[in-house]
Amino acid sequence: MAFLLFFAMNRLICHLCVNLVVYRRL
């Protein structure tokens, strides 16, 4: 269970980072 939560949080953080990079490029 903890591993799944960690994986979900990691994925969410990666998604936010990607959105930030895309927003900066615009």
C-alpha positions as CSV (number, residue, x, y, z in Angstrom):
1,M,0.0,0.0,0.0
2,A,2.8,2.5,0.9
3,F,4.6,1.6,-2.3
4,L,1.4,2.4,-4.4
5,L,1.0,5.7,-2.6
6,F,4.6,6.6,-3.2
7,F,4.3,5.7,-6.9
8,A,1.2,7.8,-7.2
9,M,2.8,10.8,-5.5
10,N,5.9,10.5,-7.7
11,R,3.8,10.4,-10.8
12,L,1.8,13.5,-9.7
13,I,5.0,15.4,-9.0
14,C,6.5,14.4,-12.4
15,H,3.2,15.6,-14.0
16,L,3.4,19.0,-12.2
17,C,7.1,19.4,-13.2
18,V,6.3,18.7,-16.9
19,N,3.4,21.2,-16.8
20,L,5.7,23.8,-15.3
21,V,8.4,23.2,-18.0
22,V,5.7,23.5,-20.8
23,Y,4.3,26.6,-19.2
24,R,7.7,28.2,-19.1
25,R,8.3,27.5,-22.8
26,L,5.1,29.2,-23.8
